[in-house]
């Protein structure tokens, strides 16, 4: 081998080594630079200190902030109870337990509709059960007095028509029910309050247990024309008359929205129901 060829070979080896070192340095440098590839936006703006919405429990789950009630002006959605509470009534009464039929009216008293309902019941000599909202009882004590004077039974329907009440603590439930009873008794001091109806029919073991501890029997229903959806008097009438049977507890509303359709339906169903059944106010000694 000549000196010239040896020199050329050495130069080639040096060139390969340098190229390899430069390549390694490039790769190492790229690994130390943050990825700048644009990411597709999720449409959710977050910050290091902000909430992580995916981690928050939805309404009704343990730890969720309780949703606020719609209030009496938007209440009356008891017909949704089968969705809210499922089929488990935790012992709540859905029938009268006798051949008699019971009409029940929720969410009042209301100065526009409750007097109309009372007039119709008086005309047909029918006694019913009124599940009153606490703040409405407080605002219209004279109507609570009128209900009792006419021989009807009172039922506690929570202070503010709180569908989520059953998911709260036992102390919160007890406070709500006692506050409602206090408002009723401020209007009618000696009237018995022995029934409790959970808004939305969203029964839970705690709400049933607390109601019973306070001497109230949980009351559900067996006939629901969904009058809170404002289906019109014709549909309300047809549903009640077709589904009523001995022992039925019929759910109607005298407040919580526009109840003129319910009043008109009541005018139509009372002649039929009184001809077919004995109608009763639920007893004040259900035990």
GUROGU-775668 format. One record per residue (C-alpha): residue number from 1; x, y, z negated; residue in three letters. Coordinates in steps of 0.02 Angstrom, whole numbers. Example, Ala and Ser with C-alpha at 12.3 -4.5 7.8 and 13.67 -1.06 7.14 Angstrom:
BEGIN
+-----+--------+--------+--------+---------+
: num :      x :      y :      z : residuo :
+-----+--------+--------+--------+---------+
:   1 :    615 :   -225 :   -390 :     Ala :
:   2 :    684 :    -53 :   -357 :     Ser :
+-----+--------+--------+--------+---------+
END
This chain:
BEGIN
+-----+--------+--------+--------+---------+
: num :      x :      y :      z : residuo :
+-----+--------+--------+--------+---------+
:   1 :      0 :      0 :      0 :     Unk :
:   2 :     68 :    171 :     46 :     Unk :
:   3 :     80 :    321 :    -69 :     Unk :
:   4 :    -51 :    413 :     37 :     Unk :
:   5 :   -182 :    276 :     22 :     Unk :
:   6 :   -156 :    263 :   -167 :     Unk :
:   7 :   -183 :    449 :   -188 :     Unk :
:   8 :   -342 :    445 :    -85 :     Unk :
:   9 :   -411 :    298 :   -185 :     Unk :
:  10 :   -376 :    386 :   -351 :     Unk :
:  11 :   -463 :    543 :   -290 :     Unk :
:  12 :   -616 :    442 :   -243 :     Unk :
:  13 :   -626 :    361 :   -415 :     Unk :
:  14 :   -613 :    532 :   -499 :     Unk :
:  15 :   -752 :    598 :   -388 :     Unk :
:  16 :   -869 :    453 :   -436 :     Unk :
:  17 :   -834 :    477 :   -622 :     Unk :
:  18 :   -870 :    664 :   -613 :     Unk :
:  19 :  -1031 :    635 :   -516 :     Unk :
:  20 :  -1090 :    508 :   -645 :     Unk :
:  21 :  -1054 :    626 :   -789 :     Unk :
:  22 :  -1148 :    767 :   -704 :     Unk :
:  23 :  -1298 :    654 :   -673 :     Unk :
:  24 :  -1304 :    599 :   -855 :     Unk :
:  25 :  -1293 :    779 :   -913 :     Unk :
:  26 :  -1441 :    826 :   -801 :     Unk :
:  27 :  -1551 :    686 :   -867 :     Unk :
:  28 :  -1506 :    729 :  -1046 :     Unk :
:  29 :  -1547 :    912 :  -1017 :     Unk :
:  30 :  -1719 :    872 :   -943 :     Unk :
:  31 :  -1764 :    768 :  -1093 :     Unk :
:  32 :  -1733 :    916 :  -1207 :     Unk :
:  33 :  -1846 :   1036 :  -1111 :     Unk :
:  34 :  -2034 :   1037 :  -1161 :     Unk :
:  35 :  -2155 :    972 :  -1032 :     Unk :
:  36 :  -2226 :   1121 :   -939 :     Unk :
:  37 :  -2353 :   1023 :   -836 :     Unk :
:  38 :  -2522 :   1115 :   -846 :     Unk :
:  39 :  -2657 :   1019 :   -940 :     Unk :
:  40 :  -2840 :   1018 :   -895 :     Unk :
:  41 :  -2944 :   1124 :  -1012 :     Unk :
:  42 :  -3071 :   1033 :  -1122 :     Unk :
:  43 :  -3179 :   1186 :  -1137 :     Unk :
:  44 :  -3154 :   1191 :  -1328 :     Unk :
:  45 :  -3050 :   1328 :  -1404 :     Unk :
:  46 :  -2956 :   1273 :  -1557 :     Unk :
:  47 :  -2822 :   1343 :  -1669 :     Unk :
:  48 :  -2707 :   1272 :  -1799 :     Unk :
:  49 :  -2818 :   1340 :  -1938 :     Unk :
:  50 :  -2986 :   1315 :  -1853 :     Unk :
:  51 :  -3109 :   1171 :  -1877 :     Unk :
:  52 :  -3093 :   1008 :  -1785 :     Unk :
:  53 :  -3270 :    983 :  -1727 :     Unk :
:  54 :  -3249 :    801 :  -1683 :     Unk :
:  55 :  -3204 :    765 :  -1863 :     Unk :
:  56 :  -3357 :    849 :  -1937 :     Unk :
:  57 :  -3504 :    737 :  -1985 :     Unk :
:  58 :  -3662 :    771 :  -1890 :     Unk :
:  59 :  -3820 :    823 :  -1980 :     Unk :
:  60 :  -3884 :    685 :  -2091 :     Unk :
:  61 :  -3716 :    599 :  -2114 :     Unk :
:  62 :  -3631 :    597 :  -2283 :     Unk :
:  63 :  -3535 :    758 :  -2308 :     Unk :
:  64 :  -3632 :    855 :  -2179 :     Unk :
:  65 :  -3694 :   1026 :  -2222 :     Unk :
:  66 :  -3883 :   1013 :  -2240 :     Unk :
:  67 :  -3978 :   1090 :  -2097 :     Unk :
:  68 :  -4098 :   1229 :  -2142 :     Unk :
:  69 :  -4282 :   1197 :  -2133 :     Unk :
:  70 :  -4381 :   1279 :  -1996 :     Unk :
:  71 :  -4492 :   1353 :  -2130 :     Unk :
:  72 :  -4680 :   1353 :  -2141 :     Unk :
:  73 :  -4706 :   1456 :  -1984 :     Unk :
:  74 :  -4621 :   1320 :  -1882 :     Unk :
:  75 :  -4660 :   1172 :  -1992 :     Unk :
:  76 :  -4789 :   1037 :  -1977 :     Unk :
:  77 :  -4683 :    913 :  -1880 :     Unk :
:  78 :  -4727 :    767 :  -1990 :     Unk :
:  79 :  -4769 :    658 :  -1843 :     Unk :
:  80 :  -4584 :    642 :  -1806 :     Unk :
:  81 :  -4562 :    547 :  -1968 :     Unk :
:  82 :  -4549 :    379 :  -1885 :     Unk :
:  83 :  -4392 :    438 :  -1801 :     Unk :
:  84 :  -4326 :    527 :  -1954 :     Unk :
:  85 :  -4365 :    394 :  -2080 :     Unk :
:  86 :  -4380 :    237 :  -1978 :     Unk :
:  87 :  -4503 :    100 :  -2026 :     Unk :
:  88 :  -4440 :     87 :  -2206 :     Unk :
:  89 :  -4560 :    186 :  -2314 :     Unk :
:  90 :  -4474 :    132 :  -2476 :     Unk :
:  91 :  -4644 :     93 :  -2551 :     Unk :
:  92 :  -4736 :    250 :  -2495 :     Unk :
:  93 :  -4923 :    220 :  -2477 :     Unk :
:  94 :  -4982 :    218 :  -2296 :     Unk :
:  95 :  -5163 :    166 :  -2332 :     Unk :
:  96 :  -5291 :    201 :  -2467 :     Unk :
:  97 :  -5290 :     21 :  -2528 :     Unk :
:  98 :  -5480 :     22 :  -2518 :     Unk :
:  99 :  -5609 :     16 :  -2377 :     Unk :
: 100 :  -5621 :    206 :  -2389 :     Unk :
: 101 :  -5536 :    324 :  -2268 :     Unk :
: 102 :  -5435 :    476 :  -2324 :     Unk :
: 103 :  -5410 :    637 :  -2228 :     Unk :
: 104 :  -5250 :    729 :  -2275 :     Unk :
: 105 :  -5197 :    905 :  -2225 :     Unk :
: 106 :  -5015 :    960 :  -2229 :     Unk :
: 107 :  -4911 :   1119 :  -2238 :     Unk :
: 108 :  -5039 :   1240 :  -2309 :     Unk :
: 109 :  -5117 :   1333 :  -2379 :     Unk :
: 110 :  -5137 :   1454 :  -2235 :     Unk :
: 111 :  -5254 :   1605 :  -2245 :     Unk :
: 112 :  -5316 :   1582 :  -2068 :     Unk :
: 113 :  -5344 :   1394 :  -2053 :     Unk :
: 114 :  -5364 :   1324 :  -2229 :     Unk :
: 115 :  -5530 :   1416 :  -2260 :     Unk :
: 116 :  -5598 :   1348 :  -2094 :     Unk :
: 117 :  -5550 :   1172 :  -2143 :     Unk :
: 118 :  -5629 :   1193 :  -2315 :     Unk :
: 119 :  -5790 :   1257 :  -2236 :     Unk :
: 120 :  -5803 :   1107 :  -2121 :     Unk :
: 121 :  -5768 :    983 :  -2260 :     Unk :
: 122 :  -5899 :   1068 :  -2367 :     Unk :
: 123 :  -6025 :   1059 :  -2226 :     Unk :
: 124 :  -6006 :    869 :  -2217 :     Unk :
: 125 :  -5983 :    846 :  -2404 :     Unk :
: 126 :  -5811 :    770 :  -2380 :     Unk :
: 127 :  -5668 :    774 :  -2505 :     Unk :
: 128 :  -5490 :    768 :  -2438 :     Unk :
: 129 :  -5310 :    782 :  -2495 :     Unk :
: 130 :  -5204 :    937 :  -2464 :     Unk :
: 131 :  -5014 :    918 :  -2460 :     Unk :
: 132 :  -4958 :   1095 :  -2497 :     Unk :
: 133 :  -4791 :   1178 :  -2467 :     Unk :
: 134 :  -4726 :   1263 :  -2624 :     Unk :
: 135 :  -4690 :   1435 :  -2554 :     Unk :
: 136 :  -4861 :   1438 :  -2469 :     Unk :
: 137 :  -4942 :   1394 :  -2635 :     Unk :
: 138 :  -4845 :   1535 :  -2715 :     Unk :
: 139 :  -4897 :   1658 :  -2579 :     Unk :
: 140 :  -5081 :   1605 :  -2577 :     Unk :
: 141 :  -5130 :   1547 :  -2750 :     Unk :
: 142 :  -5312 :   1592 :  -2718 :     Unk :
: 143 :  -5319 :   1461 :  -2580 :     Unk :
: 144 :  -5246 :   1328 :  -2694 :     Unk :
: 145 :  -5383 :   1373 :  -2817 :     Unk :
: 146 :  -5514 :   1358 :  -2679 :     Unk :
: 147 :  -5449 :   1185 :  -2633 :     Unk :
: 148 :  -5465 :   1125 :  -2812 :     Unk :
: 149 :  -5633 :   1209 :  -2841 :     Unk :
: 150 :  -5702 :   1113 :  -2691 :     Unk :
: 151 :  -5651 :    947 :  -2769 :     Unk :
: 152 :  -5503 :    906 :  -2660 :     Unk :
: 153 :  -5342 :    822 :  -2718 :     Unk :
: 154 :  -5173 :    910 :  -2716 :     Unk :
: 155 :  -5010 :    836 :  -2654 :     Unk :
: 156 :  -4833 :    905 :  -2668 :     Unk :
: 157 :  -4755 :    931 :  -2495 :     Unk :
: 158 :  -4587 :   1006 :  -2549 :     Unk :
: 159 :  -4545 :   1190 :  -2572 :     Unk :
: 160 :  -4497 :   1236 :  -2394 :     Unk :
: 161 :  -4549 :   1086 :  -2289 :     Unk :
: 162 :  -4373 :   1017 :  -2300 :     Unk :
: 163 :  -4362 :    865 :  -2186 :     Unk :
: 164 :  -4186 :    831 :  -2248 :     Unk :
: 165 :  -4231 :    837 :  -2432 :     Unk :
: 166 :  -4215 :    649 :  -2453 :     Unk :
: 167 :  -4031 :    657 :  -2404 :     Unk :
: 168 :  -3988 :    778 :  -2544 :     Unk :
: 169 :  -3935 :    737 :  -2720 :     Unk :
: 170 :  -4062 :    675 :  -2846 :     Unk :
: 171 :  -4041 :    838 :  -2943 :     Unk :
: 172 :  -4077 :    942 :  -2788 :     Unk :
: 173 :  -4231 :    837 :  -2748 :     Unk :
: 174 :  -4295 :    851 :  -2926 :     Unk :
: 175 :  -4269 :   1040 :  -2927 :     Unk :
: 176 :  -4365 :   1059 :  -2763 :     Unk :
: 177 :  -4512 :    953 :  -2819 :     Unk :
: 178 :  -4522 :   1036 :  -2990 :     Unk :
: 179 :  -4516 :   1208 :  -2910 :     Unk :
: 180 :  -4661 :   1161 :  -2797 :     Unk :
: 181 :  -4762 :   1090 :  -2940 :     Unk :
: 182 :  -4732 :   1249 :  -3039 :     Unk :
: 183 :  -4800 :   1356 :  -2897 :     Unk :
: 184 :  -4955 :   1246 :  -2884 :     Unk :
: 185 :  -4985 :   1250 :  -3071 :     Unk :
: 186 :  -4962 :   1437 :  -3074 :     Unk :
: 187 :  -5119 :   1442 :  -2967 :     Unk :
: 188 :  -5213 :   1298 :  -3049 :     Unk :
: 189 :  -5135 :   1261 :  -3218 :     Unk :
: 190 :  -5234 :   1103 :  -3257 :     Unk :
: 191 :  -5243 :   1023 :  -3085 :     Unk :
: 192 :  -5160 :    852 :  -3075 :     Unk :
: 193 :  -5021 :    831 :  -2947 :     Unk :
: 194 :  -4998 :    644 :  -2927 :     Unk :
: 195 :  -4950 :    628 :  -2744 :     Unk :
: 196 :  -4793 :    676 :  -2649 :     Unk :
: 197 :  -4773 :    676 :  -2459 :     Unk :
: 198 :  -4598 :    690 :  -2387 :     Unk :
: 199 :  -4590 :    812 :  -2239 :     Unk :
: 200 :  -4562 :    721 :  -2076 :     Unk :
: 201 :  -4599 :    556 :  -2164 :     Unk :
: 202 :  -4410 :    547 :  -2186 :     Unk :
: 203 :  -4418 :    434 :  -2337 :     Unk :
: 204 :  -4262 :    383 :  -2432 :     Unk :
: 205 :  -4238 :    287 :  -2592 :     Unk :
: 206 :  -4182 :    442 :  -2690 :     Unk :
: 207 :  -4334 :    548 :  -2642 :     Unk :
: 208 :  -4455 :    407 :  -2680 :     Unk :
: 209 :  -4368 :    371 :  -2845 :     Unk :
: 210 :  -4369 :    553 :  -2902 :     Unk :
: 211 :  -4551 :    577 :  -2853 :     Unk :
: 212 :  -4599 :    425 :  -2955 :     Unk :
: 213 :  -4497 :    484 :  -3103 :     Unk :
: 214 :  -4597 :    646 :  -3098 :     Unk :
: 215 :  -4760 :    549 :  -3100 :     Unk :
: 216 :  -4801 :    565 :  -2915 :     Unk :
: 217 :  -4843 :    425 :  -2794 :     Unk :
: 218 :  -4761 :    438 :  -2621 :     Unk :
: 219 :  -4892 :    460 :  -2485 :     Unk :
: 220 :  -4868 :    419 :  -2301 :     Unk :
: 221 :  -5004 :    395 :  -2168 :     Unk :
: 222 :  -5072 :    268 :  -2045 :     Unk :
: 223 :  -5158 :    378 :  -1914 :     Unk :
: 224 :  -5057 :    518 :  -1835 :     Unk :
: 225 :  -5132 :    616 :  -1690 :     Unk :
: 226 :  -4974 :    725 :  -1683 :     Unk :
: 227 :  -5078 :    883 :  -1695 :     Unk :
: 228 :  -4919 :    979 :  -1735 :     Unk :
: 229 :  -4872 :    957 :  -1552 :     Unk :
: 230 :  -5028 :   1056 :  -1505 :     Unk :
: 231 :  -5101 :    922 :  -1389 :     Unk :
: 232 :  -5273 :   1003 :  -1393 :     Unk :
: 233 :  -5434 :    960 :  -1482 :     Unk :
: 234 :  -5485 :    826 :  -1357 :     Unk :
: 235 :  -5328 :    721 :  -1384 :     Unk :
: 236 :  -5328 :    745 :  -1573 :     Unk :
: 237 :  -5510 :    690 :  -1579 :     Unk :
: 238 :  -5483 :    538 :  -1467 :     Unk :
: 239 :  -5332 :    478 :  -1565 :     Unk :
: 240 :  -5414 :    491 :  -1735 :     Unk :
: 241 :  -5578 :    411 :  -1682 :     Unk :
: 242 :  -5494 :    267 :  -1590 :     Unk :
: 243 :  -5368 :    225 :  -1726 :     Unk :
: 244 :  -5468 :    254 :  -1884 :     Unk :
: 245 :  -5513 :     99 :  -1982 :     Unk :
: 246 :  -5555 :     56 :  -2162 :     Unk :
: 247 :  -5413 :    110 :  -2274 :     Unk :
: 248 :  -5335 :    232 :  -2151 :     Unk :
: 249 :  -5241 :    386 :  -2209 :     Unk :
: 250 :  -5261 :    516 :  -2072 :     Unk :
: 251 :  -5126 :    649 :  -2051 :     Unk :
: 252 :  -5184 :    822 :  -1998 :     Unk :
: 253 :  -5118 :    999 :  -2025 :     Unk :
: 254 :  -5200 :   1158 :  -2089 :     Unk :
: 255 :  -5042 :   1264 :  -2072 :     Unk :
: 256 :  -4869 :   1271 :  -1994 :     Unk :
: 257 :  -4919 :   1347 :  -1828 :     Unk :
: 258 :  -5073 :   1368 :  -1719 :     Unk :
: 259 :  -5198 :   1246 :  -1795 :     Unk :
: 260 :  -5355 :   1301 :  -1705 :     Unk :
: 261 :  -5352 :   1140 :  -1604 :     Unk :
: 262 :  -5350 :   1039 :  -1765 :     Unk :
: 263 :  -5496 :   1140 :  -1834 :     Unk :
: 264 :  -5596 :   1109 :  -1675 :     Unk :
: 265 :  -5552 :    924 :  -1678 :     Unk :
: 266 :  -5606 :    912 :  -1860 :     Unk :
: 267 :  -5774 :    986 :  -1810 :     Unk :
: 268 :  -5794 :    843 :  -1687 :     Unk :
: 269 :  -5727 :    697 :  -1788 :     Unk :
: 270 :  -5818 :    728 :  -1952 :     Unk :
: 271 :  -5992 :    675 :  -1889 :     Unk :
: 272 :  -5920 :    512 :  -1820 :     Unk :
: 273 :  -5808 :    471 :  -1968 :     Unk :
: 274 :  -5942 :    506 :  -2098 :     Unk :
: 275 :  -6060 :    391 :  -2004 :     Unk :
: 276 :  -5934 :    248 :  -1997 :     Unk :
: 277 :  -5837 :    263 :  -2159 :     Unk :
: 278 :  -5840 :    322 :  -2336 :     Unk :
: 279 :  -5717 :    466 :  -2343 :     Unk :
: 280 :  -5626 :    505 :  -2504 :     Unk :
: 281 :  -5502 :    621 :  -2583 :     Unk :
: 282 :  -5357 :    515 :  -2640 :     Unk :
: 283 :  -5378 :    479 :  -2826 :     Unk :
: 284 :  -5288 :    579 :  -2958 :     Unk :
: 285 :  -5244 :    417 :  -3048 :     Unk :
: 286 :  -5165 :    312 :  -2907 :     Unk :
: 287 :  -5085 :    188 :  -3027 :     Unk :
+-----+--------+--------+--------+---------+
END
